[in-house]
Amino acid sequence: MPNKTTEGFDAAAYMREYITEKVIYKRVNFTKGKAEDQELLDWIAAQPEGISPYIKRIVREDMERRRNSP
């Protein structure tokens, strides 16, 4: 299936370039069959805000706590 274009605009090419230039992926590994990891995965999956926003929020909260600690 060809890329969708509108008047010379290639949306798929634009998205590839945007992701390459602007997005950073960080990988977190969890071990299958390890109860502790499964508990963490279940907790993360249950967050209504989504995985990425949840992780960003808890990192921000941790940063703030550390800034404000003696």
C-alpha positions, 0 to 999 in steps of 0.5 A: 500500500503506498504512502498517503500523500496530500499535495506532495506531503508524505505523512509517513515520511514526516512521522519517520523523520519526527520520531527519529529526531524527536523521540527517545525510547527507554527500555525497561525489562521485566522477567516472565514468571517472576512474581515481583515483576508481574506485580509491577507490570500489573500495577503499571497497566492498571494506571488510567493515565497510561504507562508513559504519563504514569512513569513521567509523573512518578519520576517528576514526583521523585525529583521534586521530593529530592529537591525538597529533602534536607 
